Amino acid sequence: MENVMDTLRARGFVKQTVYEDELYEMLGRESVPFYIGFDPTADSLHVGHFMQLVAMKHMQRAGHRPIVLIGGGTAMIGDPSGRTDMRAMMTKETIAHHVECFKRQMARFIDFEGENGAIVVNNADWLLGLNYIDFLRDVGVHFSVNKMLTAECFRSRMERGLSFLEFNYMLMQAYDFLVLHERYGCSLELGGDDQWSNILAGADLIRRKKQKPAYAMTFTLLTTSEGKKMGKTQKGAVWLDENKTSPYEFYQYWRNTADADVEKCFKLLTFVPLSEVKELCRYPDERMNAAKERLAYELTAEVHGTEKAEAARSQARAAFGGEGEMPVRTIPADCTTVIGALVAAGFAKSNGEARRLVEQGGVSIGTEKVSAIDAPLPAGEFVLHKGKKAHVKIVRA
């Protein structure tokens, strides 16, 4: 059996592990049930989640069984990891809706059939009915408050204030691991490196309470070479739901990846063989554009399918290279100003924002830059540009 740790290491996933030699031997010897948790804080997965799904797919391809844990219970508290403020609490109904959205999206990436088919569980099933006194006696007794306060997820919040509600999050995530160990034989939890303290707490709880082996592995976070988190734009997160981030916008996000980040993104987010990745990213000059186009196509195809990936590539080539089909936006027939067109085309959320874009010199019609906020629109169809990266053909209703 292929040892998936070799694959994950070679592609740059592995950040931290515990009992690494034991874990490596186990992954090469037998099929291992493992889990990754996803908090349903929105009605769509985003790019940060996608990296976890790719890792899950590598694991499943190597013969290991994925357990997708949806945090329907823990989401009612909110994970303090990586936060400087307290998350807004959601209703049970909102969480249930998000859980269903997640399940539909994950089915595109993970195989739910066969011998090692993935299963989806919701920790609300066991957390919401907990007896608090029993929980403290059964789980809380194994945790040291002094040790918990040294964890980065808590330490970074101490100055601003950490609620007792959030302080319970680590115990609940550790309890999730224990429940999955008891019900499904799960002995490995995976997640982003910002989850290291929580994941390690679960493995430690199983070893203390059950005297059985349990393991933790975290992945490098998806950041740029400058250390900034990827998957964010001026409009917000890059979503996997095409109603939130269109296939064209998704494609363009990756097409505009900085040269220094292209190889990393290929390794972490695609299944392109490493030998091919090395060749694609071999030349740090204008030839990197071909690698960026391939990266954008591969990711868009994974998320939205090959047909929409090909359409997005065609639209992008039309906008930048004069071939293919450019995306089209329809504006009302009575729209007569560039300000109105920018809003109608979705390039600005308000007239005020559109006005600022024009004043800053970021708007062009065809090859002519728009300098006046009251500039009229040309008759018929025309191409509207916002900056260097957003281009659409405008038609009237």
Order of alpha helices (4+ residues) and beta strands (2+ residues): alpha-beta-alpha-beta-alpha-beta-alpha-beta-alpha-alpha-alpha-alpha-alpha-alpha-beta-alpha-beta-beta-beta-alpha-alpha-alpha-alpha-alpha-beta-alpha-alpha-beta-beta-beta-beta
